């Protein structure tokens, strides 16, 4: 990087200068630093005194841009961006230099009056409906075009709402993706939880039901779920949400195994948490390849076999009755 | 050409070189000095891009990098530079050394 001279760490000093080629080189090196790539892909963070800070990197989440940094002066907006594994540096003439007061290239979060208006419309019944329509439309667009191919303009067109109103409800494409992910995650959560009204059955029957409901939920959401898995490898926040969902599922299964052990229904020599993790992995990976990945199985045989493998893995026996809870 | 806040990418790069973080790690705590908090009003008057800070506040390395890179806080760039190298000039020297270390 011979064309670069740094005179201060903020870049505020105009004597800090560089070339586009050098910045691309730096961007490529920066991308190899995992926490740096992760942080520049975040849209918000929480700080001790400042509270929630938002990346107003207006490029983030658009046209496949997943990270790095923009900066602006009175005359120029510059950016070094990662786009699905490639790095580019651009400079654009700013059309309204006077309005870009922040040198970070970040648009201010808006006046407090504008934020209040946005908050008010988010909380009305009509606002709630608009939000739901946007989430449903976003899901269709993501399933059709993929995460990086989906543009906010496509989502608003699909929902039939004005482009600008998207930002009343969501900060970015990532934000609306997270909203869809939470909805789908909730369906899985409901699927594997035995409803309290469920009449008591044998342990095996209850296990079989939970696994079948999981597979049904997977089938209904396979396109989006497989996409989320792919996006999670690039986006740390989405990875974290998926990890939380998995841990919740594993903990639920571990709790069940512990209960079986206490009642002498399951092998006491196995570690419940580890066994639960392995079994959940088998179930979800089987479901992925079967229902999203193109592998093919008979539905009845698949469900029955998965349940039988779970039962054998924990040493569960057919005779068992579910003991009264508590 | 002047590169404005894109320089913060190198700031973050040097910080992470000197104080590596794991992908999800939060890193060591950094304490905001009273003099740094005291400069806030005049920096704000200059129209600098800032995050709110308080004297004696402790912030993790990861949070400091988030403040640097998300809202592009100039004051966090100066705090990180002081924490890492002792002075702004010493840190700028480290940035230039990192830049010239590449072919």
Interface residues (C-beta under 8 A of the other chain):
Chain A: X1 X2 X4 X5 X6 X7 X8 X9 X10 X11 X12 X14 X15 X16 X17 X18 X19 X22 X23 X25 X26 X27 X29 X30 X33 X34 X35 X36 X38 X39 X40 X42 X43 X44 X45 X46 X47 X48 X49 X50 X51 X53 X54 X55 X56 X57 X68 X69 X70 X71 X72 X73 X76 X78 X79 X80 X91 X101 X102 X103 X104 X105 X106 X236
Chain B: X1 X2 X3 X4 X5 X6 X7 X8 X9 X10 X11 X12 X13 X16 X21 X22 X23 X24 X25 X47 X48 X49 X51 X52 X53 X54 X57 X58 X59 X62 X63 X65 X66 X67 X69 X70 X71 X72 X73 X74 X77 X78 X80 X81 X88 X91 X92 X95 X96 X99 X100 X102
